[in-house]
Protein backbone atom coordinates (compact mmCIF):
# COMPACT_ATOMS: atom_id res chain seq x y z
CA UNK A 1 0.00 0.00 0.00
CA UNK A 2 1.48 3.41 -0.98
CA UNK A 3 2.12 6.01 1.67
CA UNK A 4 0.03 9.16 1.54
CA UNK A 5 1.04 12.61 2.73
CA UNK A 6 -1.01 11.93 5.87
CA UNK A 7 1.44 9.11 6.75
CA UNK A 8 4.46 11.42 6.63
CA UNK A 9 6.10 12.23 9.97
CA UNK A 10 8.81 14.90 9.95
CA UNK A 11 10.58 17.12 12.47
CA UNK A 12 8.75 20.45 12.71
CA UNK A 13 12.08 22.20 12.08
CA UNK A 14 12.13 20.85 8.51
CA UNK A 15 8.68 22.22 7.69
CA UNK A 16 7.95 25.28 5.60
CA UNK A 17 5.29 27.98 5.82
CA UNK A 18 1.84 26.44 5.42
CA UNK A 19 2.75 23.05 6.89
CA UNK A 20 -0.12 21.67 8.95
CA UNK A 21 -0.09 18.60 11.12
CA UNK A 22 -0.44 16.94 14.49
CA UNK A 23 2.29 16.51 17.09
CA UNK A 24 3.10 12.82 17.49
CA UNK A 25 6.19 13.01 19.72
CA UNK A 26 8.49 15.41 21.53
CA UNK A 27 12.02 14.14 22.06
CA UNK A 28 15.05 16.38 22.13
CA UNK A 29 17.70 13.70 21.53
CA UNK A 30 18.00 14.61 17.83
CA UNK A 31 17.96 18.37 18.34
CA UNK A 32 21.09 20.49 18.05
CA UNK A 33 19.79 22.97 20.62
CA UNK A 34 22.16 24.58 23.09
CA UNK A 35 19.83 23.39 25.87
CA UNK A 36 20.23 19.97 27.46
CA UNK A 37 17.87 17.43 25.88
CA UNK A 38 15.74 17.08 29.02
CA UNK A 39 15.45 20.83 29.51
CA UNK A 40 14.41 21.45 25.88
CA UNK A 41 11.83 18.66 26.02
CA UNK A 42 10.41 20.05 29.27
CA UNK A 43 10.15 23.57 27.83
CA UNK A 44 8.45 22.37 24.65
CA UNK A 45 5.92 20.37 26.66
CA UNK A 46 5.23 23.38 28.92
CA UNK A 47 4.60 25.57 25.85
CA UNK A 48 2.03 23.06 24.62
CA UNK A 49 3.85 20.80 22.18
CA UNK A 50 2.06 17.69 23.40
CA UNK A 51 0.92 14.60 21.53
CA UNK A 52 -2.22 15.38 19.53
CA UNK A 53 -1.74 19.17 19.42
CA UNK A 54 -2.54 20.75 16.05
CA UNK A 55 0.31 22.76 14.51
CA UNK A 56 0.68 25.04 11.51
CA UNK A 57 3.74 27.03 10.45
CA UNK A 58 2.51 30.59 9.95
CA UNK A 59 5.71 32.51 9.26
CA UNK A 60 9.42 32.05 8.65
CA UNK A 61 12.09 34.56 9.62
CA UNK A 62 13.87 36.46 6.86
CA UNK A 63 17.34 35.02 7.50
CA UNK A 64 17.28 31.38 6.43
CA UNK A 65 13.70 30.94 7.62
CA UNK A 66 14.64 31.15 11.29
CA UNK A 67 12.85 31.52 13.66
CA UNK A 68 9.43 30.13 12.77
CA UNK A 69 6.03 31.26 14.05
CA UNK A 70 3.73 28.35 14.77
CA UNK A 71 0.02 28.14 15.50
CA UNK A 72 -0.22 25.56 18.27
CA UNK A 73 -3.89 24.70 18.88
CA UNK A 74 -5.21 28.19 19.78
CA UNK A 75 -1.85 29.74 20.72
CA UNK A 76 0.90 31.33 18.63
CA UNK A 77 4.55 30.64 19.49
CA UNK A 78 7.92 31.34 17.93
CA UNK A 79 10.90 29.04 18.16
CA UNK A 80 14.21 28.33 16.52
CA UNK A 81 14.29 25.64 13.86
CA UNK A 82 16.98 23.71 15.73
CA UNK A 83 14.64 23.45 18.71
CA UNK A 84 11.64 22.64 16.47
CA UNK A 85 13.66 19.60 15.31
CA UNK A 86 12.68 17.96 18.60
CA UNK A 87 8.96 18.02 17.66
CA UNK A 88 7.78 15.23 15.34
CA UNK A 89 4.68 16.10 13.31
CA UNK A 90 2.34 13.91 11.23
CA UNK A 91 1.72 16.09 8.16
CA UNK A 92 -1.90 16.73 7.18
CA UNK A 93 -2.86 16.56 3.53
N, C-alpha and C positions, 0 to 999 in steps of 0.2 A: 504494500500500500504506500503511495507517495506521501511525502510530508507536505503539509500545507503551511502557510505563513503562521497560522494559529499554533502550530507545533514548535515554532522557533523560539528558543530561549537564548537570550544574549545578555551580557552585562549592560546595564543602563548607560555606562560610560561610552559605549560604542554606538549608541543611538544618535539619531539626528533629529532636528526639529520636525515635529509632527508624529514622532513615534508614539504609539499608544500601546499599553499592555497592562499586565497584572504582575505584581511582585510575587515571585515564587520562592525566593530565598535571599537571605542577607548573610554574607560570610566574607569577612575581610581578608582571608588568607591570600587571595590573589590580587589584592589591591596594592598599589605602590605608594599609598598614603604615607605621610610622615608620622601619623599616629600609630600607636601599637594596634595590632589587629583587634584585640578585645575592646579597646577604647573606641575605635572607629565603629565597630559593630554595635556597641552600646549606644553611641550617639545617633546612628542611623535609625535604630529601633525607637529611640526616644522621639525623634523627629516625626516618625510615623511610617517608616519604610518597613512594614510588616507584611507577612504573607497574606495575599488576597487584596492588598491595597491597589487601587487603580492609579496608573501613572501616565502622564503625557508630557513630552518635552515641548515646552512652549517657546523657548528662546535659547540661542547660543551666543556666547560672548564674541566680540569682534576679533579677538586675537586667537586664532586656532580653535574657535568654538568653545572656549573655556572662560568662565564657568557656564553651566547650563541652568536654566530656570525650568522647574518641573512642577506640574500640577499633580498633587498627591492627594487623592480623594478630593476634599473640598479646600485644601490648603495649597499655598504656593511656596516653594522653597528653592533656594539656589545652592548649588554645590559644585565642587571641582570634579572634573571628569575622572581624575584618578581615584577619588573617593566613591564616585558613582559606579566604578568598576566592581565594587563589593555587592551591588544590588543586581540580582538576576531577575530578568523580566521575561514573561511569556508574551510575545508580540501578538497584538490583535490584528486581524485582517481588516 
